[in-house]
Amino acid sequence: MKLLHTADWHAGRSLHGVDRTPEVREALGEVAELAKQEAVDLVVVAGDVYDNRNPSAAAEDAVYEFFLDISRAGIPSVVIAGNHDSPQRLDAVGDLLGLAGVHVVGAFRPAGGGGAFELTLGAERVRVAALPFLSERRMLAAGDVIEKAPGEQVDHYRGVMRKLVDNLTGAMTPAHVNLLLMHTTFEGATLANSEYVFHSTNSYTVPASVVPDVVSYAALGHIHKPQGVQGLAENKARYPGSLLQLDFGEAGDGKSVVVAELAAGRPTEYRLHELSAGKKLARVVVAEDELDRRALDLASFPGWLKLVVRLQRPRPGLKERLQQTIPNLLVVEQRLPGEDAADEAPLDLSALSLADSYRDYLRSERGGAGEAELVPLFRTLEEEVGA
């Protein structure tokens, strides 16, 4: 059977006030055409269909258009919820999407409750284990966060994840194509600097050993940079990456989907298909005296720009003035003397979690007093609000 694996669409995403839904729609159209050209037997979407739990009508329309498009071509699909999705919202439309051949797993279901199921695709019987995103709050009670040492918390989280995967994959045998869908962070994953940091820290990663040998292919979501999993063969598990360059932390990154061929008893073969849809992002550093000379070139860039301007003193209203000649300019960062070191490791504030910011505040304003007790509690509260 032939599989198309995609994830992290983030339909409804805005970038500094610009709605990128039209770009998501364009990219999904490209993926749908690829699925038809490749005559794939199944499309899997490994979470983060939407950018937030209450997506706009336009975002939903773009997503539903994709599923209807591939359904008309006779291509079924499987979708799991990511950390940005509302599991309940996805499950609520699951029966309707089922009419278009879409199998939805929003909230976690054990193997006997719909989390593991079988599909017949051509000559192959495919066993699917679907593990949507589960927040750390669901696995670590507040008492555990306070009473357990950090290492114990990590071990507990990984132990629960291993039990869930074992439950969902328990009926798999080498006589079938076995597919595992997960939305999580594996140990050693390289972030694209646009993921939600709290759900991607080392405290909440899983090791490669949670993927059983019987699994033919693990279709992963959550990490926005295309990559495999350290400790597993490249053809065993993949992150396809996000559909678009979502933030300036991804500027220059190529975007792709995975096309894989699977057969019972044979190693999976895969290739990446680069996507061309969506506007590219660029971060450009320029001195103040170069602005006028480079304005026309910058204005001709066909994507969205973040401009870092080296100045001798602050220039109020600089962004508004530059946008008159560079309409694709979204961000202007003013860099004053002595701040050039930031170029070595640019910081995208939108990629910081509240808990990390709170920790930095305690260190800078209180010398770290109370950090060990307060930061874990803050993380728990952050999860309570976001879950």
Summary of the structure (lengths in Angstrom):
residues: 387
radius of gyration: 22.2
end to end distance: 36.2
largest distance: 69.0
contacts: 1283
relative contact order: 0.13
helix: 37%
strand: 24%
